[in-house]
Amino acid sequence: MAAEGGSLRITEMAVTTKVSHNNPIDAVRRINHRSVPALYCFTRIVNPSGEEAPIRHVWYRNGEVVGEQELQIKGQKWRTWSKRPIDRDSIGTWRVEALDSGGKLLKSVEFRIN
């Protein structure tokens, strides 16, 4: 049985240029599309039940969904991330939302690609 969405708590969420040793190396607020080939949305989450539970990262560009990825939370304290390639067509205002299995918003982060 999966954990109830209300019990999941995100303690850190950041868009980063790289994940190293299971941690983000930076927190992107604005970046040039030529800087890196991809961005990552890092999420640190607490799941008191410890039971496996899915979350979803939904990536938006200029208000439109451009990607989704389901991620499994497999312990009481878990770190996970999704990846999104970027290029010249990625220019715009971005948001990544973390949703529980019922679609409830747990947290979101915004950034801009120039």
Contacts in CASP RR format, 6 or more apart in sequence:
PFRMAT RR
TARGET T0000
AUTHOR 0000-0000-0000
METHOD contacts of the structure
MODEL  1
MAAEGGSLRITEMAVTTKVSHNNPIDAVRRINHRSVPALYCFTRIVNPSG
EEAPIRHVWYRNGEVVGEQELQIKGQKWRTWSKRPIDRDSIGTWRVEALD
SGGKLLKSVEFRIN
1 51 0 8 1.000
2 51 0 8 1.000
2 52 0 8 1.000
2 53 0 8 1.000
2 54 0 8 1.000
2 101 0 8 1.000
3 47 0 8 1.000
3 48 0 8 1.000
3 49 0 8 1.000
3 50 0 8 1.000
3 51 0 8 1.000
3 52 0 8 1.000
3 53 0 8 1.000
3 73 0 8 1.000
4 49 0 8 1.000
5 53 0 8 1.000
5 100 0 8 1.000
5 101 0 8 1.000
5 102 0 8 1.000
5 104 0 8 1.000
5 106 0 8 1.000
6 100 0 8 1.000
6 104 0 8 1.000
7 47 0 8 1.000
7 48 0 8 1.000
7 49 0 8 1.000
8 45 0 8 1.000
8 46 0 8 1.000
8 47 0 8 1.000
8 53 0 8 1.000
8 55 0 8 1.000
8 73 0 8 1.000
8 100 0 8 1.000
8 106 0 8 1.000
9 45 0 8 1.000
9 46 0 8 1.000
9 47 0 8 1.000
9 106 0 8 1.000
10 43 0 8 1.000
10 44 0 8 1.000
10 45 0 8 1.000
10 46 0 8 1.000
10 98 0 8 1.000
10 106 0 8 1.000
10 107 0 8 1.000
11 44 0 8 1.000
11 45 0 8 1.000
11 46 0 8 1.000
12 42 0 8 1.000
12 43 0 8 1.000
12 44 0 8 1.000
13 41 0 8 1.000
13 42 0 8 1.000
13 43 0 8 1.000
13 44 0 8 1.000
13 96 0 8 1.000
13 98 0 8 1.000
13 107 0 8 1.000
13 108 0 8 1.000
13 109 0 8 1.000
14 24 0 8 1.000
14 26 0 8 1.000
14 27 0 8 1.000
14 28 0 8 1.000
14 41 0 8 1.000
14 42 0 8 1.000
14 109 0 8 1.000
15 27 0 8 1.000
15 28 0 8 1.000
15 39 0 8 1.000
15 40 0 8 1.000
15 41 0 8 1.000
15 42 0 8 1.000
15 94 0 8 1.000
15 96 0 8 1.000
15 109 0 8 1.000
15 111 0 8 1.000
16 24 0 8 1.000
16 25 0 8 1.000
16 26 0 8 1.000
16 27 0 8 1.000
16 28 0 8 1.000
16 39 0 8 1.000
16 40 0 8 1.000
16 41 0 8 1.000
16 42 0 8 1.000
16 81 0 8 1.000
17 25 0 8 1.000
17 26 0 8 1.000
17 28 0 8 1.000
17 31 0 8 1.000
17 35 0 8 1.000
17 36 0 8 1.000
17 39 0 8 1.000
17 40 0 8 1.000
18 24 0 8 1.000
18 25 0 8 1.000
18 26 0 8 1.000
18 36 0 8 1.000
18 40 0 8 1.000
19 25 0 8 1.000
19 40 0 8 1.000
19 42 0 8 1.000
19 81 0 8 1.000
22 79 0 8 1.000
23 42 0 8 1.000
23 79 0 8 1.000
24 40 0 8 1.000
24 42 0 8 1.000
24 81 0 8 1.000
28 39 0 8 1.000
28 111 0 8 1.000
29 111 0 8 1.000
29 112 0 8 1.000
30 111 0 8 1.000
30 112 0 8 1.000
30 113 0 8 1.000
30 114 0 8 1.000
31 39 0 8 1.000
31 86 0 8 1.000
31 111 0 8 1.000
31 112 0 8 1.000
31 113 0 8 1.000
31 114 0 8 1.000
32 113 0 8 1.000
32 114 0 8 1.000
33 86 0 8 1.000
33 87 0 8 1.000
33 88 0 8 1.000
33 90 0 8 1.000
33 91 0 8 1.000
33 113 0 8 1.000
33 114 0 8 1.000
36 86 0 8 1.000
37 85 0 8 1.000
37 86 0 8 1.000
37 87 0 8 1.000
38 83 0 8 1.000
38 84 0 8 1.000
38 85 0 8 1.000
38 86 0 8 1.000
39 83 0 8 1.000
39 84 0 8 1.000
39 86 0 8 1.000
39 111 0 8 1.000
40 81 0 8 1.000
40 82 0 8 1.000
40 83 0 8 1.000
40 84 0 8 1.000
41 57 0 8 1.000
41 59 0 8 1.000
41 81 0 8 1.000
41 82 0 8 1.000
41 84 0 8 1.000
41 96 0 8 1.000
41 98 0 8 1.000
41 109 0 8 1.000
42 79 0 8 1.000
42 80 0 8 1.000
42 81 0 8 1.000
43 55 0 8 1.000
43 57 0 8 1.000
43 71 0 8 1.000
43 79 0 8 1.000
43 80 0 8 1.000
43 81 0 8 1.000
43 98 0 8 1.000
43 107 0 8 1.000
44 77 0 8 1.000
44 78 0 8 1.000
44 79 0 8 1.000
45 55 0 8 1.000
45 73 0 8 1.000
45 77 0 8 1.000
45 78 0 8 1.000
45 79 0 8 1.000
45 80 0 8 1.000
45 106 0 8 1.000
46 76 0 8 1.000
46 77 0 8 1.000
47 53 0 8 1.000
47 73 0 8 1.000
47 75 0 8 1.000
47 76 0 8 1.000
47 77 0 8 1.000
47 78 0 8 1.000
48 76 0 8 1.000
49 76 0 8 1.000
50 75 0 8 1.000
50 76 0 8 1.000
51 75 0 8 1.000
52 72 0 8 1.000
52 73 0 8 1.000
52 74 0 8 1.000
52 75 0 8 1.000
53 72 0 8 1.000
53 73 0 8 1.000
53 100 0 8 1.000
53 101 0 8 1.000
54 70 0 8 1.000
54 71 0 8 1.000
54 72 0 8 1.000
54 73 0 8 1.000
54 100 0 8 1.000
54 101 0 8 1.000
55 70 0 8 1.000
55 71 0 8 1.000
55 73 0 8 1.000
55 80 0 8 1.000
55 98 0 8 1.000
55 99 0 8 1.000
55 100 0 8 1.000
55 101 0 8 1.000
55 106 0 8 1.000
56 68 0 8 1.000
56 69 0 8 1.000
56 70 0 8 1.000
56 71 0 8 1.000
56 98 0 8 1.000
56 99 0 8 1.000
56 101 0 8 1.000
56 103 0 8 1.000
57 68 0 8 1.000
57 69 0 8 1.000
57 71 0 8 1.000
57 82 0 8 1.000
57 96 0 8 1.000
57 97 0 8 1.000
57 98 0 8 1.000
58 65 0 8 1.000
58 67 0 8 1.000
58 68 0 8 1.000
58 96 0 8 1.000
58 97 0 8 1.000
58 99 0 8 1.000
59 65 0 8 1.000
59 66 0 8 1.000
59 67 0 8 1.000
59 68 0 8 1.000
59 82 0 8 1.000
59 84 0 8 1.000
59 94 0 8 1.000
59 95 0 8 1.000
59 96 0 8 1.000
60 66 0 8 1.000
60 94 0 8 1.000
60 95 0 8 1.000
60 96 0 8 1.000
60 97 0 8 1.000
61 90 0 8 1.000
61 92 0 8 1.000
61 93 0 8 1.000
61 94 0 8 1.000
62 92 0 8 1.000
62 93 0 8 1.000
63 93 0 8 1.000
63 95 0 8 1.000
66 84 0 8 1.000
67 84 0 8 1.000
69 82 0 8 1.000
71 80 0 8 1.000
71 81 0 8 1.000
71 82 0 8 1.000
72 80 0 8 1.000
73 80 0 8 1.000
82 96 0 8 1.000
86 113 0 8 1.000
90 113 0 8 1.000
91 113 0 8 1.000
91 114 0 8 1.000
92 112 0 8 1.000
92 113 0 8 1.000
92 114 0 8 1.000
93 110 0 8 1.000
93 112 0 8 1.000
94 110 0 8 1.000
94 111 0 8 1.000
94 112 0 8 1.000
94 113 0 8 1.000
95 108 0 8 1.000
95 109 0 8 1.000
95 110 0 8 1.000
95 111 0 8 1.000
96 108 0 8 1.000
96 109 0 8 1.000
97 105 0 8 1.000
97 107 0 8 1.000
97 108 0 8 1.000
98 105 0 8 1.000
98 106 0 8 1.000
98 107 0 8 1.000
98 108 0 8 1.000
99 105 0 8 1.000
99 106 0 8 1.000
100 106 0 8 1.000
END
